[in-house]
Amino acid sequence: MLDGLPLDIRANSIFQQDGAPAHNANIVRNYLNEYFPNRWIGTYGAVQWPPRSPDLIPLDYFLRGPLKTVVYINPPTCLEKQNSYCIMSEVENFLKKVGELHLLSKYNNDENVCVAIKTIIVLAFIPLYDLNIAADELADELPDELIPLFEWFEEFYIGKKNRRVGRRKPRNPLEMWNLHQRILNDTDRTNNHAEAANRRLNIQMGTHPTI
């Protein structure tokens, strides 16, 4: 995208990103410091990211919400669309658990830990008939510090192993969060109904609600 801009414009451009945890990784910050020295806005940038600032994120406050309100004006009626709520919730809960286990700093700064953590969440892409084997093999390969995270994921999304054979029923049905069949069918993996609902609350309440 930047290749098409004149050099004088690129040299004076300011890069802006929000406070998402992935944006705070050392590899991202080092890149921005090299290509946008003192000219990028972020949590650890030369200019600190001001959360919920309508003058810096006009698309969030003006364009994005109204568009999604129109697109998603009709609530989902099929299981496939409803499943997206569970997938979004899975990712949010997973990252929250990473923070609760005090792994967020290593996730952002230690490449090996980051990759190992991601191998847990990508179990969502494994075929259901291979999920048990994949989970067992992954558990054997994970470092000890990530076992509590895996056990939490196992209890909520795969099912704890029984003493003899098989697994207990997970708290979240496998079909609600597994993405393998959706990829084969080329159907949506996520949606943004929650943001459209947030926009409608914003209009009704006259403020910008947060979760």
Steps between C-alpha positions, in 0.01 A plus 500: 500500500778746590697424184259711297547812714753771414808497723430843649155382616634172634775681691241710682233234547386398847407136556214433740388175663283419799588331826440139393748268679645372171600856409720522810735217404867594478521400135219744414640784707851452360365512145305819568796662674712429193255612231303762694750640755311717748210498256267226616211491745461195723509370855881515509545744216655845490143624526296305755177341380201687648223240539148585382611822334240597235730749327771236437279205409217658298432178310415321825267779604351604170528269201559149630211482746225633270611272217488193721169609645359486148677179402395313813158661549342153489616274788657164407248223458717200415732304726798576277475874567425450866817295528703810420402644836658200668817528290541867585439419865754216487780728381412772752485250787826339390691829501344590833624172644848568363496821701365333814785249489751787471613384156414813304846654527666184369232466232588847373878480539610136485463355151515137617233551765286694254512217245432237767194688627366536147527125444227459762253736338559357152347172617185669370621414149551128567233259367277379781594136436871587554452741789562255786826374353617852415420623851688210663806554280495873566479451876817288485688771310397811694739650758398453862405865547226467235339184640253698720389691189458179305306335783264795512447482123453125523231529768301769320542406133617139456397317815711364783629147452323228694707269719431200280410604148357793308432853614240678702260733327661847462321808627484634143382253231772414249281589204454852634866602477677261263577667165620208289176436313439869446833537327422206273161657421653847455250650743547779753726425792413813702260791492456835665146489638634607837641821356172577324319450829755727667422767241127474563561540874717800423214664311243422766714596799682794347837362605760245390444194723780254566495137610 
